[in-house]
Amino acid sequence: MPALIRSATLFALLLLVAAGHAQDRQPRALFNDSLAITGGFFDLTFKYTEVMKTDVMQFALAGGITLDHVWNIGLGGSFAASAIKNPEFEQFLRDSASIDTQGGLELRYGYGGVFIQPILFRHSVVHLAVPVLIGVGGVNYSFPAPFGSNSQRNRVEGQAFFAFEPGLDVEITIVRGFRIAVGGSYLYTSDLSLPQTAPDVLRTASARLSLKVGGFTR
């Protein structure tokens, strides 16, 4: 019986200690109650993908605020910087509309919207970042105007589209205000309805290299 009493007493003491410890700690939540702005960030990303068998380099920018040291929230955008050719559509224009683009027809696209990026294992020098962009974009075919510069272009076809791009980066803190990340992302778009163009032509995976500066306080 004394052994049972001692065991019960010890168990009660352990419960009291655990209860006191639990009162000192805040319950975990997705956001803290304060939702404090703890910094800001600016992100420059270089992306490589393939569209219509063409190697495409993209440039992306994002910037905004950091909440509770964990959530980067702001605006972002990306655009293709490479010439994307479509010989089938070029032939279609010559046959159906007697338009000769002199081989200068190019597909160009870009998109932008809300940028959200949670940071995982933020106290580690090497951590994970999950960038997500949700927004809209535009795509068009154009060719240089006759007797004009390359910046003066005749637009032939184009449309808007919905864009959703989630990604995953391995991010390294170089110094307190500068981080480098490598990873990948996938661009999902609504179906396109352009002549001689696949509806899912812009749904592609990309390799990413990001340079980020900001007020990373911890």
CORPEZI-V675944 format. One record per backbone hydrogen bond with DSSP energy under -0.5 kcal/mol. CO is the residue of the C=O (numbers start at 1). NH is the residue of the N-H. Records with the same first field share a line. If there is no record, write none. Layout:
CO=NH + NH
This chain:
1=5
2=6
3=7
4=8
5=9
6=10
7=11
8=12
9=13
10=14
11=15
12=16
13=17
14=18
15=19
16=20
17=21
18=22
19=23
20=24
21=25
36=38 + 68
38=217
39=66
40=215
41=64
42=213
43=62
44=211
45=60
46=209
47=58
48=207
49=56
51=54
54=51
56=49
57=81
58=47
59=79
60=45
61=77
62=43
63=75
64=41
65=73
66=38 + 39
67=70 + 71
70=72 + 119
71=67 + 73
72=117
73=65
74=115
75=63
76=113
77=61
78=111
79=59
82=84
83=85
84=107
86=90
87=91
88=92
89=93
90=94
91=95
92=96
93=97 + 99
94=98
98=100
99=101
101=104
106=108 + 142
107=84
108=140
109=80
110=138
111=78
112=136
113=76
114=134
115=74
116=132
117=72
118=130
120=128
121=124
125=127 + 173
127=171
128=120
129=131 + 169
130=118
131=167
132=116
133=165
134=114
135=163
136=112
137=161
138=110
139=159
140=108
141=156 + 157
142=106
143=154
145=148
149=145 + 152
151=153
152=145
153=155
154=143
157=141
159=139
161=137
162=190
163=135
164=188
165=133
166=186
168=184
169=129 + 171
170=182
171=127
172=174 + 180
175=178
177=214
178=174 + 175
179=212
180=172
181=210
182=170
183=208
184=168
185=206
186=166 + 188
188=164
194=197
198=201
199=192
200=203
202=204
204=187
206=185
207=48
208=183
209=46
210=181
211=44
212=179
213=42
214=216
215=217
